[in-house]
Amino acid sequence: MTERRRDDGPLPPPGSVGPHPRPWPDDPRLDPELLASGDARNVVDRYRYWRVEAIRADLDRTRHPFHVALENWEHDPNIGAAVRNANAFGARAVHIVGKRGWNRRGAMMTEVYQHVVHHADAEALVAYAAREQLPVVGVDNVPGAVSLFEAELPRACMLVFGQERTGLSAPIRRAAACMVAIPQYGSTRSINAGAASAAAMFEWCRRHAARDVPLVTGN
């Protein structure tokens, strides 16, 4: 439910900004419509008022060399969450395997800033990874999987996630250079793909990414 003020309608989204004061900056990256009406998007401050294409191009300069692949068997809503995580952790690209359609609600519009590639099936994804020389790292808590704490995570790699219920397909497991499991301490056997993708991408960044990035804090 949207919280409302008593006098002036809905509260603005956290971090949103109003119209930019005139005169406007002479910068082709900026969107005149956003400058005029304000920017309520969920973007970091440095991208306020920027065009979508300009944000995507700027992110291309710093994206990390790991890719994320998601097997899409049942229109899983966690795919959207994983796409949002990929944007947050700077993945090079997200690969949707299987059905072309996917539930975008959890992505919160971050897919517009992220390279999203479709593959018809697992075999097509494996072929792509081989052409790009990306070792396949399967993330699934199956027998023989190595703890995420101990596993090798190459800088350039393809992290592949399946659905919580069914896990990774046989072609992905066969192609994987390693299988990685996320340690868990409670009673449940598994966590959903959105949570698993966040844990694995964070661990990749902890090992390989720059540590001097500004933290996003507050509203």
BELURPE-V752493 format. One record per pair of residues at least 24 apart in sequence whose ideal C-beta (glycine too) atoms are under 10 Angstrom apart, sorted by sequence separation. I is the first residue (numbers start at 1). GAP is how many residues later the second one is. D is the distance in Angstrom with one decimal. If there is no record, write none. Layout:
i->(I;I)
gap->(GAP;GAP)
d->(D;D)
This chain:
i->(15;16;17;25;29;30;31;63;66;67;68;69;70;71;72;73;74;75;78;79;80;81;82;83;84;86;87;90;91;93;94;95;97;98;132;133;134;135;136;137;138;140;154;164;15;16;24;29;64;65;66;67;68;69;70;71;72;73;74;77;78;79;80;81;82;83;84;85;86;87;97;134;142;152;153;164;165;12;13;14;15;16;28;29;63;64;65;66;67;68;69;70;71;72;73;75;76;77;79;80;81;83;84;87;97;98;132;140;141;142;152;164;167;13;15;16;27;63;64;65;66;67;68;69;70;71;72;75;76;77;79;80;81;83;84;87;97;98;140;151;153;163;164;165;12;13;14;15;17;20;29;59;62;63;64;67;68;69;70;71;72;75;77;78;79;80;83;86;97;129;130;139;140;145;151;152;164;165;13;15;20;29;63;72;74;77;80;81;86;95;96;97;129;138;139;144;151;163;164;15;19;63;72;76;77;80;83;84;86;95;128;138;150;151;163;164;17;59;72;80;83;97;129;138;142;145;149;150;161;162;164;16;17;60;70;79;126;136;140;146;148;149;161;164;15;83;95;125;140;145;146;147;148;149;150;161;95;126;138;144;145;146;147;148;149;162;125;136;138;144;145;146;147;148;161;136;138;140;143;145;147;161;136;138;139;142;144;145;159;122;136;138;141;142;143;159;93;136;137;138;139;140;141;142;161;92;122;135;136;137;138;139;140;141;160;135;136;137;138;139;140;141;159;42;92;135;136;137;138;139;140;141;159;129;134;135;136;137;138;139;141;125;159;126;130;159;68;70;72;122;123;125;126;129;72;122;124;125;129;153;157;67;68;69;71;121;122;123;126;127;129;141;148;153;122;123;126;141;151;155;67;69;71;121;122;125;126;140;141;153;154;63;71;122;148;153;157;63;122;123;148;151;153;155;156;60;69;122;153;155;59;71;139;148;149;153;154;155;58;59;60;70;141;148;152;153;56;57;59;69;140;148;52;55;56;69;139;55;56;67;139;53;56;69;52;53;69;139;52;67;139;67;139;95;97;137;92;95;97;67;69;93;95;97;42;43;47;92;41;42;43;67;69;137;41;42;66;69;91;41;65;67;69;43;67;69;41;66;68;98;41;97;86;97;97;82;82;79;78;79;76;78;76;78;66;76;66;76;106;65;66;67;68;69;70;71;73;74;76;65;66;67;68;69;70;71;72;73;76;64;65;66;67;68;69;70;71;72;74;64;65;66;67;68;69;70;71;73;74;66;67;68;69;70;73;71;71;73;71;71;69;71;71;69;94;91;85;89;85;89;82;84;85;88;91;81;82;83;85;86;89;90;81;82;85;86;89;78;81;82;84;85;88;89;91;78;79;80;81;82;83;84;85;88;89;90;91;77;78;79;82;85;86;89;90;76;77;78;81;82;85;89;76;77;78;81;85;88;76;78;79;82;78;82;90;89;90;71;70;90;70;70;88;68;68;68;66;66;68;64;66;65;66;64;64;66;65;66;64;64;64;62;62;62;46;45;44;45;44;43;15;15;16;14;15;14;13;12)
gap->(24;24;24;24;24;24;24;24;24;24;24;24;24;24;24;24;24;24;24;24;24;24;24;24;24;24;24;24;24;24;24;24;24;24;24;24;24;24;24;24;24;24;24;24;25;25;25;25;25;25;25;25;25;25;25;25;25;25;25;25;25;25;25;25;25;25;25;25;25;25;25;25;25;25;25;25;25;26;26;26;26;26;26;26;26;26;26;26;26;26;26;26;26;26;26;26;26;26;26;26;26;26;26;26;26;26;26;26;26;26;26;26;26;27;27;27;27;27;27;27;27;27;27;27;27;27;27;27;27;27;27;27;27;27;27;27;27;27;27;27;27;27;27;27;28;28;28;28;28;28;28;28;28;28;28;28;28;28;28;28;28;28;28;28;28;28;28;28;28;28;28;28;28;28;28;28;28;28;29;29;29;29;29;29;29;29;29;29;29;29;29;29;29;29;29;29;29;29;29;30;30;30;30;30;30;30;30;30;30;30;30;30;30;30;30;30;31;31;31;31;31;31;31;31;31;31;31;31;31;31;31;32;32;32;32;32;32;32;32;32;32;32;32;32;33;33;33;33;33;33;33;33;33;33;33;33;34;34;34;34;34;34;34;34;34;34;35;35;35;35;35;35;35;35;35;36;36;36;36;36;36;36;37;37;37;37;37;37;37;38;38;38;38;38;38;38;39;39;39;39;39;39;39;39;39;40;40;40;40;40;40;40;40;40;40;41;41;41;41;41;41;41;41;42;42;42;42;42;42;42;42;42;42;43;43;43;43;43;43;43;43;44;44;45;45;45;46;46;46;46;46;46;46;46;47;47;47;47;47;47;47;48;48;48;48;48;48;48;48;48;48;48;48;48;49;49;49;49;49;49;50;50;50;50;50;50;50;50;50;50;50;51;51;51;51;51;51;52;52;52;52;52;52;52;52;53;53;53;53;53;54;54;54;54;54;54;54;54;55;55;55;55;55;55;55;55;56;56;56;56;56;56;57;57;57;57;57;58;58;58;58;59;59;59;60;60;60;60;61;61;61;62;62;63;63;63;64;64;64;65;65;65;65;65;66;66;66;66;67;67;67;67;67;67;68;68;68;68;68;69;69;69;69;70;70;70;71;71;71;71;72;72;73;74;75;77;79;82;83;84;85;85;86;86;87;87;88;88;88;89;89;89;89;89;89;89;89;89;89;90;90;90;90;90;90;90;90;90;90;91;91;91;91;91;91;91;91;91;91;92;92;92;92;92;92;92;92;92;92;93;93;93;93;93;93;95;96;96;97;98;99;100;101;103;103;106;108;108;109;109;110;110;110;110;110;111;111;111;111;111;111;111;112;112;112;112;112;113;113;113;113;113;113;113;113;114;114;114;114;114;114;114;114;114;114;114;114;115;115;115;115;115;115;115;115;116;116;116;116;116;116;116;117;117;117;117;117;117;118;118;118;118;119;119;119;120;120;122;123;123;124;127;128;129;132;133;134;135;136;137;138;139;139;140;141;142;143;143;144;145;146;147;148;151;168;169;170;171;172;173;201;203;203;204;204;205;206;207)
d->(9.2;4.0;9.7;8.4;8.8;7.9;9.9;9.9;8.6;6.3;8.5;9.1;6.9;9.6;5.2;8.8;9.2;6.7;9.9;6.1;5.3;9.2;8.0;4.3;5.5;8.0;7.9;9.8;8.6;5.6;10.0;5.9;6.7;8.0;8.2;10.0;4.4;10.0;6.0;10.0;8.1;10.0;9.4;9.6;8.6;7.8;8.7;3.8;7.3;9.7;5.9;5.2;7.5;7.6;7.1;8.6;6.1;5.7;8.5;8.9;8.3;8.3;5.5;4.0;8.5;9.0;8.9;8.9;9.2;9.5;5.8;9.6;6.7;8.6;8.9;9.2;8.2;8.1;9.8;9.6;8.9;8.9;7.7;8.3;9.9;4.6;9.3;6.4;5.1;5.0;4.0;5.8;4.8;4.2;7.4;6.7;7.6;4.4;9.9;2.9;7.4;10.0;4.7;5.8;9.6;9.9;8.1;9.9;8.1;7.8;6.7;5.1;9.9;4.9;7.1;9.9;9.0;5.4;6.4;5.9;9.4;7.5;6.9;7.9;6.6;5.9;4.8;6.6;6.8;9.3;7.3;3.9;8.9;6.1;8.3;4.9;7.6;9.4;4.8;6.0;7.8;9.6;7.0;9.5;6.2;8.2;8.3;8.2;8.6;8.5;8.6;8.1;6.5;6.9;6.3;6.3;9.9;5.8;8.8;9.7;8.3;5.5;6.4;6.8;8.0;7.6;5.2;5.9;5.0;8.7;9.9;9.7;4.7;9.9;8.5;9.1;4.7;10.0;7.1;8.6;6.0;7.8;4.8;8.1;9.8;5.5;10.0;9.9;9.3;9.4;9.4;9.6;4.7;9.0;7.9;9.8;4.5;8.4;6.1;7.7;9.6;8.1;5.3;9.5;9.9;8.7;9.9;8.7;8.9;5.9;8.3;5.1;9.1;8.4;6.1;9.3;5.6;7.4;9.1;7.9;6.1;9.9;8.6;9.7;7.3;9.6;9.7;10.0;9.7;7.0;9.1;9.1;7.8;9.1;7.9;9.9;9.0;9.8;8.6;6.1;5.3;9.9;4.8;8.0;8.8;6.9;7.3;7.7;7.6;8.1;6.9;7.6;6.7;9.2;9.6;8.9;8.8;9.3;5.6;9.6;4.1;5.8;6.1;5.1;6.4;9.2;7.5;10.0;5.9;6.3;5.9;7.0;8.1;6.7;5.8;6.8;9.6;8.9;9.0;3.8;5.5;5.4;9.3;8.3;9.4;6.0;9.1;9.2;9.6;8.6;9.5;3.9;8.9;9.9;9.5;7.4;9.8;5.0;6.6;8.7;9.9;6.1;9.0;7.3;7.7;9.6;9.7;9.5;4.7;6.5;7.3;7.8;7.8;4.2;9.9;8.3;5.8;5.8;4.6;5.1;6.9;6.9;5.5;9.3;9.2;4.1;8.5;7.9;6.9;7.7;9.3;9.1;7.1;9.8;9.5;7.8;9.6;5.9;9.7;7.1;7.6;9.7;9.9;6.1;8.1;7.2;9.4;9.9;9.0;8.4;9.5;8.3;7.1;7.3;9.7;4.8;9.7;7.4;9.9;8.1;8.0;9.2;10.0;8.9;9.7;8.6;8.1;5.5;8.3;9.4;9.6;7.3;9.4;10.0;3.9;9.5;4.3;6.1;9.5;8.5;8.6;7.8;9.4;7.7;5.2;8.5;9.3;8.7;8.8;6.7;9.3;9.1;6.8;9.4;6.8;5.2;10.0;8.2;9.3;8.8;6.5;8.7;10.0;8.7;9.8;9.9;8.9;8.0;9.6;5.3;6.1;8.5;8.8;9.8;8.0;6.1;9.0;9.7;9.4;8.1;8.2;9.9;8.9;5.5;9.6;7.4;7.4;9.9;9.2;5.6;8.5;9.7;9.2;8.4;5.1;9.6;5.8;5.4;7.9;9.7;7.6;9.3;8.1;9.0;5.2;9.6;8.1;8.6;6.8;9.0;5.2;7.9;9.9;7.5;8.0;8.1;8.5;9.9;9.8;8.1;9.6;9.5;8.3;9.2;6.1;9.5;8.8;9.6;9.6;7.3;9.3;6.1;8.2;9.1;7.1;7.9;8.3;9.8;8.2;9.9;8.5;9.8;9.6;8.2;9.9;9.9;9.6;8.6;9.6;9.0;9.8;8.3;9.3;9.7;8.2;9.8;6.5;9.0;8.6;9.1;9.8;7.6;9.3;7.4;7.9;5.3;8.2;8.2;6.7;8.7;7.3;8.4;9.9;5.7;9.6;7.3;8.0;6.5;9.1;5.4;6.8;7.3;7.7;7.0;7.8;7.2;9.8;5.9;9.8;8.0;4.1;5.3;4.7;5.3;4.3;5.5;4.7;8.5;8.2;9.0;7.8;7.5;7.0;7.9;7.1;8.1;6.6;9.1;8.2;6.1;9.0;7.3;9.6;8.8;6.4;8.2;8.9;8.3;6.7;6.1;9.7;9.9;7.1;8.1;9.5;9.2;9.8;8.9;6.9;7.8;9.4;8.2;9.0;8.1;6.7;7.9;5.8;9.3;9.6;7.3;9.3;8.5;7.7;5.4;5.0;9.5;4.0;9.9;3.1;9.3;9.4;4.6;7.9;6.5;8.9;4.9;7.1;7.9;7.9;8.3;8.9;9.0;9.3;9.1;9.9;9.6;9.8;9.1;4.2;8.0;4.0;9.1;6.8;7.3;7.4;8.4;9.6;4.0;7.5;7.9;5.7;5.4;6.5;8.2;8.0;7.9;8.5;9.5;8.9;8.6;9.3;9.9;8.1;8.8;7.1;7.9;9.8;8.7;6.6;9.1;9.7;7.6;9.0;6.4;8.5;7.0;9.2;7.5;9.8;8.8;5.4;9.7;8.9;7.4;7.2;8.0;8.4;9.6;7.1;6.2;9.6;9.7;8.8;9.4;8.6;9.1;8.0;8.6;5.8;10.0;8.9;7.9;9.3;8.3;5.7;3.7;9.0;10.0)
